[in-house]
Amino acid sequence: MLKYFGVYAAVLASMVVIDMVWLRLIAVQWYADSMGPLLSNSPNLWAAAGFYLLFPVGLLIFAVFPAEDASVVKAVTMGALFGFFAYATYDLTALAVIKGWPVGLTFLDMAWGTIVSAVSAGLGKLLLDYLNK
C-alpha cells in the first residue's frame, strides 16, 4: 500500500510542479489575455486543491496501474488520452455555456491537459517500475 501512495505522491508532485511552471511562467499571459474579465484575481484554493488531489487518482486508475505489466509508452498514451478527455470535457463545456469563453484558449488548454497528464503518468509508471524491482 505504501508503494501505491508513493506513486500517487510522485504523480501529484510532478503534475503540480509542471502545471505551476506552465500557469505561472509560460502561459500566464495567454490566459490573462484570453480570459480578460472572466479570470479571477486570485484562484479558489479549495477548488484548486480538490482538482490537484483528485486528478492524479484518475491518472493512476486509468493510466499508470493498467500499465503496470506493460511499457511506459502505454502509461504515457493512456495518460494523454485521460488528460485530453478530462480537459476537453471542461473546456468544451465552458465554451458551450460561458458567454465570451475564448475558442483559442479551449484548444490550448486541451493540448496542455494532454501533455501534463502524459508526462505525469509516465513519471508515475517509471517510479512504479522502479519500486517493483
Backbone as a printed PyTorch tensor [residue, N CA C, xyz], in Angstrom:
tensor([[[  0.8240,  -1.1970,   0.0000],
         [  0.0000,   0.0000,   0.0000],
         [  0.8650,   1.2560,   0.0000]],

        [[  1.9510,   1.2100,   0.7540],
         [  2.8550,   2.3580,   0.8190],
         [  3.4530,   2.6620,  -0.5580]],

        [[  3.7140,   1.6100,  -1.3220],
         [  4.2500,   1.7810,  -2.6770],
         [  3.2760,   2.6010,  -3.5270]],

        [[  1.9890,   2.2790,  -3.4430],
         [  1.0000,   2.9690,  -4.2580],
         [  0.8050,   4.4190,  -3.8100]],

        [[  0.8990,   4.6450,  -2.5130],
         [  0.8330,   6.0290,  -2.0320],
         [  2.0280,   6.8260,  -2.5450]],

        [[  3.2050,   6.2030,  -2.5850],
         [  4.3950,   6.8590,  -3.1170],
         [  4.2380,   7.2180,  -4.5810]],

        [[  3.6390,   6.3130,  -5.3500],
         [  3.4040,   6.5920,  -6.7740],
         [  2.3940,   7.7270,  -6.9130]],

        [[  1.3440,   7.7030,  -6.0810],
         [  0.3740,   8.8040,  -6.0860],
         [  1.0680,  10.1300,  -5.7830]],

        [[  1.8940,  10.1370,  -4.7530],
         [  2.5910,  11.3680,  -4.3630],
         [  3.4920,  11.8620,  -5.4840]],

        [[  4.1400,  10.9510,  -6.1860],
         [  5.0180,  11.3490,  -7.2980],
         [  4.2190,  11.9320,  -8.4550]],

        [[  3.0930,  11.3120,  -8.7770],
         [  2.2430,  11.8280,  -9.8620],
         [  1.6870,  13.1920,  -9.4660]],

        [[  1.2200,  13.3140,  -8.2350],
         [  0.7100,  14.5900,  -7.7290],
         [  1.7860,  15.6690,  -7.7980]],

        [[  2.9670,  15.3680,  -7.2700],
         [  4.0470,  16.3600,  -7.2420],
         [  4.4650,  16.7620,  -8.6470]],

        [[  4.6080,  15.7830,  -9.5310],
         [  5.0310,  16.1240, -10.8950],
         [  3.9870,  16.9810, -11.5850]],

        [[  2.7210,  16.6400, -11.3900],
         [  1.6680,  17.4220, -12.0380],
         [  1.6250,  18.8480, -11.4990]],

        [[  1.7210,  19.0110, -10.1900],
         [  1.6810,  20.3460,  -9.5950],
         [  2.8750,  21.1820, -10.0670]],

        [[  4.0640,  20.6150, -10.0290],
         [  5.2630,  21.3670, -10.4310],
         [  5.1860,  21.7590, -11.9060]],

        [[  4.8660,  20.8060, -12.7640],
         [  4.7980,  21.0930, -14.2060],
         [  3.6920,  22.1110, -14.4830]],

        [[  2.5430,  21.9310, -13.8370],
         [  1.4260,  22.8470, -14.0610],
         [  1.7360,  24.2490, -13.5520]],

        [[  2.4320,  24.3680, -12.4410],
         [  2.7820,  25.6990, -11.9290],
         [  3.7630,  26.4110, -12.8560]],

        [[  4.7000,  25.6810, -13.4130],
         [  5.6150,  26.2830, -14.3970],
         [  4.7990,  26.7950, -15.5800]],

        [[  3.8620,  25.9970, -16.0450],
         [  3.0120,  26.3760, -17.1750],
         [  2.1380,  27.5830, -16.8230]],

        [[  1.4130,  27.4880, -15.7130],
         [  0.4380,  28.5240, -15.3720],
         [  1.0580,  29.8170, -14.8700]],

        [[  2.2030,  29.7290, -14.2140],
         [  2.8050,  30.9190, -13.6070],
         [  3.9350,  31.5370, -14.4160]],

        [[  4.5660,  30.7550, -15.2980],
         [  5.7070,  31.2770, -16.0460],
         [  5.4980,  31.3120, -17.5580]],

        [[  4.9320,  30.2640, -18.1100],
         [  4.8490,  30.1550, -19.5710],
         [  3.5560,  30.7490, -20.1170]],

        [[  2.4270,  30.3000, -19.6080],
         [  1.1430,  30.6400, -20.2220],
         [  0.3370,  31.6970, -19.4770]],

        [[  0.9010,  32.2740, -18.4510],
         [  0.1440,  33.2190, -17.6250],
         [ -0.4470,  34.3540, -18.4730]],

        [[  0.3160,  34.8860, -19.3940],
         [ -0.1820,  35.9990, -20.2050],
         [ -1.2310,  35.5430, -21.2110]],

        [[ -1.0850,  34.3290, -21.7550],
         [ -2.0980,  33.7980, -22.6840],
         [ -3.4450,  33.6820, -21.9910]],

        [[ -3.4350,  33.1540, -20.7720],
         [ -4.6970,  33.0210, -20.0430],
         [ -5.2650,  34.4040, -19.7020]],

        [[ -4.4160,  35.3020, -19.2530],
         [ -4.8850,  36.6550, -18.8990],
         [ -5.4580,  37.3680, -20.1110]],

        [[ -4.7530,  37.3040, -21.2360],
         [ -5.2300,  37.9660, -22.4550],
         [ -6.5150,  37.3240, -22.9800]],

        [[ -6.5880,  36.0070, -22.9140],
         [ -7.7390,  35.2900, -23.4720],
         [ -8.9820,  35.4170, -22.6050]],

        [[ -8.8020,  35.3550, -21.3100],
         [ -9.9620,  35.3200, -20.4210],
         [-10.3920,  36.6960, -19.9280]],

        [[ -9.4720,  37.6450, -19.9510],
         [ -9.8070,  39.0060, -19.5590],
         [-10.6030,  39.0730, -18.2730]],

        [[-11.8150,  39.6410, -18.3390],
         [-12.6080,  39.8220, -17.1220],
         [-13.1520,  38.5110, -16.5400]],

        [[-13.0660,  37.4240, -17.3000],
         [-13.5210,  36.1420, -16.7720],
         [-12.5490,  35.5660, -15.7410]],

        [[-11.3020,  36.0200, -15.7830],
         [-10.2580,  35.4850, -14.9140],
         [-10.3430,  36.1090, -13.5270]],

        [[-10.3550,  35.2580, -12.5270],
         [-10.4130,  35.7190, -11.1380],
         [ -9.0850,  36.3630, -10.7360]],

        [[ -9.1390,  37.3360,  -9.8440],
         [ -7.9170,  37.9670,  -9.3440],
         [ -7.0680,  36.9990,  -8.5360]],

        [[ -7.7180,  36.0650,  -7.8620],
         [ -6.9910,  35.0380,  -7.1210],
         [ -7.7680,  33.7300,  -7.2430]],

        [[ -7.0530,  32.6060,  -7.3280],
         [ -7.7530,  31.3330,  -7.5080],
         [ -8.4890,  30.9010,  -6.2440]],

        [[ -9.5150,  30.1090,  -6.4270],
         [-10.2150,  29.4770,  -5.3180],
         [ -9.3340,  28.2960,  -4.8970]],

        [[ -8.6330,  28.4510,  -3.7970],
         [ -7.6440,  27.4490,  -3.3900],
         [ -8.2760,  26.1080,  -3.0220]],

        [[ -9.4970,  26.1160,  -2.4920],
         [-10.1750,  24.8560,  -2.1750],
         [-10.4720,  24.0770,  -3.4520]],

        [[-10.9580,  24.7710,  -4.4700],
         [-11.2550,  24.1050,  -5.7390],
         [ -9.9710,  23.6040,  -6.4030]],

        [[ -8.9230,  24.4230,  -6.3590],
         [ -7.6410,  24.0100,  -6.9350],
         [ -7.0880,  22.7900,  -6.2030]],

        [[ -7.1570,  22.8030,  -4.8790],
         [ -6.6740,  21.6600,  -4.0960],
         [ -7.4780,  20.4090,  -4.4290]],

        [[ -8.7820,  20.5590,  -4.5610],
         [ -9.6180,  19.4130,  -4.9400],
         [ -9.2010,  18.8280,  -6.2740]],

        [[ -8.9790,  19.6920,  -7.2460],
         [ -8.5370,  19.2190,  -8.5620],
         [ -7.2000,  18.4930,  -8.4580]],

        [[ -6.2220,  19.1330,  -7.8070],
         [ -4.8820,  18.5510,  -7.7560],
         [ -4.8190,  17.2770,  -6.9110]],

        [[ -5.7180,  17.1100,  -5.9620],
         [ -5.7490,  15.8690,  -5.1860],
         [ -6.4760,  14.7500,  -5.9290]],

        [[ -7.4990,  15.0920,  -6.7050],
         [ -8.3000,  14.0830,  -7.4000],
         [ -7.7470,  13.6620,  -8.7590]],

        [[ -7.2530,  14.6020,  -9.5340],
         [ -6.8330,  14.2790, -10.9020],
         [ -5.7570,  13.1940, -10.9420]],

        [[ -4.7460,  13.2320, -10.0660],
         [ -3.7540,  12.1480, -10.0790],
         [ -4.3520,  10.7720,  -9.7720]],

        [[ -5.4280,  10.7320,  -8.9990],
         [ -6.0980,   9.4490,  -8.7530],
         [ -6.6130,   8.8930, -10.0770]],

        [[ -7.2010,   9.7540, -10.8880],
         [ -7.6590,   9.3300, -12.2120],
         [ -6.5120,   8.8430, -13.0790]],

        [[ -5.3970,   9.5400, -13.0280],
         [ -4.2280,   9.0980, -13.8030],
         [ -3.7440,   7.7260, -13.3440]],

        [[ -3.7630,   7.4960, -12.0430],
         [ -3.3500,   6.1910, -11.5280],
         [ -4.3170,   5.1000, -11.9840]],

        [[ -5.6070,   5.3520, -11.8370],
         [ -6.6240,   4.3440, -12.1540],
         [ -6.6750,   4.0340, -13.6480]],

        [[ -6.5820,   5.0650, -14.4830],
         [ -6.7950,   4.8730, -15.9130],
         [ -5.5250,   4.7930, -16.7590]],

        [[ -4.3730,   5.1280, -16.1750],
         [ -3.1540,   5.1330, -16.9800],
         [ -1.9960,   4.3680, -16.3470]],

        [[ -1.6560,   4.6790, -15.1200],
         [ -0.4470,   4.1090, -14.5150],
         [ -0.6490,   2.6480, -14.1260]],

        [[ -1.6550,   2.3460, -13.3150],
         [ -1.8440,   0.9800, -12.8380],
         [ -2.2280,   0.0040, -13.9580]],

        [[ -3.0410,   0.4030, -14.9440],
         [ -3.3020,  -0.5320, -16.0460],
         [ -2.0400,  -0.8700, -16.8580]],

        [[ -1.0310,  -0.0290, -16.7560],
         [  0.2200,  -0.2660, -17.4930],
         [  1.2760,  -0.9240, -16.6100]],

        [[  0.8790,  -1.4030, -15.4370],
         [  1.8670,  -1.9630, -14.5010],
         [  2.6680,  -3.0940, -15.1370]],

        [[  2.0300,  -3.9230, -15.9310],
         [  2.7230,  -5.0280, -16.5990],
         [  3.0040,  -4.7250, -18.0690]],

        [[  2.9600,  -3.4620, -18.4300],
         [  3.1910,  -3.0450, -19.8170],
         [  4.3160,  -2.0160, -19.8390]],

        [[  4.4380,  -1.3370, -20.9530],
         [  5.5240,  -0.3690, -21.1280],
         [  5.1330,   1.0210, -20.6390]],

        [[  6.1400,   1.8450, -20.5030],
         [  5.9250,   3.2520, -20.1670],
         [  5.0980,   3.9180, -21.2570]],

        [[  5.2850,   3.4690, -22.4850],
         [  4.5360,   4.0420, -23.6080],
         [  3.0370,   3.8900, -23.3890]],

        [[  2.6110,   2.7550, -22.8620],
         [  1.1770,   2.5670, -22.5990],
         [  0.6960,   3.5560, -21.5420]],

        [[  1.4550,   3.7330, -20.4710],
         [  1.0530,   4.6740, -19.4240],
         [  0.9940,   6.1000, -19.9670]],

        [[  1.9830,   6.4720, -20.7620],
         [  2.0060,   7.8250, -21.3470],
         [  0.8150,   8.0130, -22.2770]],

        [[  0.5520,   7.0110, -23.1110],
         [ -0.5700,   7.1010, -24.0560],
         [ -1.8980,   7.1970, -23.3260]],

        [[ -2.0940,   6.3380, -22.3390],
         [ -3.3520,   6.3610, -21.5910],
         [ -3.4720,   7.6410, -20.7580]],

        [[ -2.3530,   8.1180, -20.2240],
         [ -2.3710,   9.3890, -19.5040],
         [ -2.7480,  10.5380, -20.4220]],

        [[ -2.1820,  10.5320, -21.6220],
         [ -2.5080,  11.5790, -22.6060],
         [ -3.9940,  11.5500, -22.9480]],

        [[ -4.5210,  10.3630, -23.1740],
         [ -5.9460,  10.2480, -23.5030],
         [ -6.8300,  10.6860, -22.3300]],

        [[ -6.4700,  10.2620, -21.1220],
         [ -7.2380,  10.6750, -19.9470],
         [ -7.2250,  12.2030, -19.8310]],

        [[ -6.0490,  12.8030, -19.9610],
         [ -5.9380,  14.2550, -19.8770],
         [ -6.7120,  14.9580, -20.9690]],

        [[ -6.6070,  14.4350, -22.1880],
         [ -7.3320,  15.0430, -23.3050],
         [ -8.8360,  15.0540, -23.0350]],

        [[ -9.3870,  13.8970, -22.6580],
         [-10.8360,  13.8310, -22.4590],
         [-11.2910,  14.6240, -21.2330]],

        [[-10.5010,  14.6180, -20.1780],
         [-10.8760,  15.3870, -18.9840],
         [-10.8530,  16.8890, -19.2750]],

        [[ -9.7690,  17.3630, -19.8860],
         [ -9.6760,  18.7880, -20.1920],
         [-10.6670,  19.1770, -21.2790]],

        [[-10.9290,  18.2930, -22.2290],
         [-11.9240,  18.5820, -23.2670],
         [-13.3090,  18.7310, -22.6500]],

        [[-13.6190,  17.8850, -21.6780],
         [-14.9130,  17.9900, -21.0040],
         [-15.0740,  19.3710, -20.3830]],

        [[-14.0570,  19.8100, -19.6630],
         [-14.1110,  21.1260, -19.0240],
         [-14.1680,  22.2510, -20.0670]],

        [[-13.2040,  22.2460, -20.9750],
         [-13.0750,  23.3680, -21.9080],
         [-14.2310,  23.4690, -22.8970]],

        [[-14.6900,  22.3430, -23.4040],
         [-15.7960,  22.3890, -24.3650],
         [-17.1110,  22.7240, -23.6680]],

        [[-17.2810,  22.2800, -22.4260],
         [-18.4650,  22.6790, -21.6670],
         [-18.4290,  24.1790, -21.3980]],

        [[-17.2620,  24.6980, -21.0050],
         [-17.1280,  26.1420, -20.7780],
         [-17.4290,  26.9090, -22.0610]],

        [[-16.9230,  26.4100, -23.1780],
         [-17.1780,  27.0660, -24.4660],
         [-18.6710,  27.0530, -24.7990]],

        [[-19.3440,  25.9920, -24.4090],
         [-20.7710,  25.8630, -24.7050],
         [-21.6470,  26.7630, -23.8400]],

        [[-21.2350,  27.0310, -22.6050],
         [-22.1700,  27.7050, -21.6890],
         [-21.7090,  29.0470, -21.1340]],

        [[-20.4390,  29.4080, -21.3270],
         [-19.9520,  30.6810, -20.7830],
         [-19.8040,  31.6880, -21.9160]],

        [[-20.5550,  32.7380, -21.8180],
         [-20.5160,  33.7920, -22.8300],
         [-19.1140,  34.4060, -22.8570]],

        [[-18.5150,  34.4570, -24.0220],
         [-17.2010,  35.0620, -24.1690],
         [-16.0400,  34.1170, -23.8970]],

        [[-16.3270,  32.8350, -23.6690],
         [-15.2290,  31.8900, -23.4390],
         [-14.4090,  31.7860, -24.7290]],

        [[-13.0830,  31.9560, -24.6560],
         [-12.2550,  32.0150, -25.8590],
         [-12.0060,  30.6450, -26.5040]],

        [[-12.2740,  30.5630, -27.7910],
         [-12.0830,  29.3270, -28.5460],
         [-10.6080,  28.9130, -28.5450]],

        [[ -9.7180,  29.8680, -28.7800],
         [ -8.2910,  29.5520, -28.8270],
         [ -7.7890,  28.9700, -27.5220]],

        [[ -8.2600,  29.5200, -26.4150],
         [ -7.8610,  29.0220, -25.1100],
         [ -8.3780,  27.6010, -24.8850]],

        [[ -9.5400,  27.3190, -25.4250],
         [-10.1010,  25.9660, -25.3140],
         [ -9.1180,  24.9440, -25.8520]],

        [[ -8.6210,  25.1810, -27.0490],
         [ -7.7270,  24.2070, -27.6730],
         [ -6.3310,  24.2160, -27.0550]],

        [[ -5.8640,  25.3640, -26.6290],
         [ -4.5780,  25.4370, -25.9260],
         [ -4.6420,  24.6510, -24.6230]],

        [[ -5.6990,  24.8350, -23.8680],
         [ -5.8420,  24.1610, -22.5870],
         [ -6.0210,  22.6520, -22.7620]],

        [[ -6.7470,  22.2420, -23.7870],
         [ -6.8980,  20.8140, -24.0600],
         [ -5.5460,  20.1880, -24.4110]],

        [[ -4.7600,  20.8880, -25.1960],
         [ -3.4230,  20.3840, -25.5330],
         [ -2.5600,  20.3000, -24.2800]],

        [[ -2.6470,  21.3260, -23.4430],
         [ -1.8590,  21.3150, -22.2130],
         [ -2.2730,  20.1580, -21.3050]],

        [[ -3.5590,  19.9430, -21.1390],
         [ -4.0290,  18.8370, -20.3100],
         [ -3.5330,  17.4940, -20.8090]],

        [[ -3.4640,  17.3490, -22.1140],
         [ -2.9410,  16.1220, -22.7170],
         [ -1.4760,  15.9400, -22.3620]],

        [[ -0.7050,  17.0050, -22.4810],
         [  0.7450,  16.9400, -22.2340],
         [  1.0540,  16.6940, -20.7620]],

        [[  0.4820,  17.5050, -19.8760],
         [  0.8080,  17.3630, -18.4440],
         [  0.3680,  16.0020, -17.9240]],

        [[ -0.7370,  15.4890, -18.4280],
         [ -1.2140,  14.1780, -17.9980],
         [ -0.3130,  13.0600, -18.5060]],

        [[  0.1280,  13.1620, -19.7440],
         [  1.0240,  12.1530, -20.3110],
         [  2.3430,  12.1070, -19.5460]],

        [[  2.9170,  13.2570, -19.2920],
         [  4.2060,  13.3110, -18.5830],
         [  4.0580,  12.7910, -17.1570]],

        [[  3.0250,  13.2180, -16.4570],
         [  2.8240,  12.7870, -15.0720],
         [  2.5730,  11.2830, -14.9870]],

        [[  1.7730,  10.7430, -15.9080],
         [  1.5330,   9.2960, -15.9210],
         [  2.8220,   8.5420, -16.2360]],

        [[  3.5990,   9.0570, -17.1670],
         [  4.8720,   8.4150, -17.4950],
         [  5.8260,   8.4000, -16.3150]],

        [[  5.9100,   9.4970, -15.5960],
         [  6.7710,   9.5420, -14.4130],
         [  6.2630,   8.5890, -13.3280]],

        [[  4.9570,   8.5300, -13.1660],
         [  4.3850,   7.5870, -12.2140],
         [  4.7000,   6.1460, -12.5810]],

        [[  4.6150,   5.8220, -13.8430],
         [  4.9320,   4.4660, -14.3130],
         [  6.4050,   4.1430, -14.0960]],

        [[  7.2850,   5.0910, -14.3670],
         [  8.7180,   4.8550, -14.1390],
         [  8.9970,   4.5690, -12.6670]],

        [[  8.3610,   5.3170, -11.7760],
         [  8.5470,   5.0730, -10.3490],
         [  7.9640,   3.7170,  -9.9590]],

        [[  6.7930,   3.3820, -10.4810],
         [  6.1860,   2.0870, -10.1910],
         [  7.0990,   0.9510, -10.6390]],

        [[  7.6790,   1.0740, -11.8250],
         [  8.6170,   0.0530, -12.3080],
         [  9.8160,  -0.0590, -11.3830]],

        [[ 10.3380,   1.0640, -10.9370],
         [ 11.4900,   1.0730, -10.0350],
         [ 11.1420,   0.3840,  -8.7050]],

        [[  9.9770,   0.6910,  -8.1710],
         [  9.5650,   0.1160,  -6.8960],
         [  9.2250,  -1.3750,  -7.0100]],

        [[  8.8520,  -1.8190,  -8.1970],
         [  8.5230,  -3.2270,  -8.4030],
         [  9.7480,  -4.1110,  -8.6040]],

        [[ 10.9260,  -3.5310,  -8.6800],
         [ 12.1430,  -4.3260,  -8.8960],
         [ 12.5150,  -5.0820,  -7.6490]]])
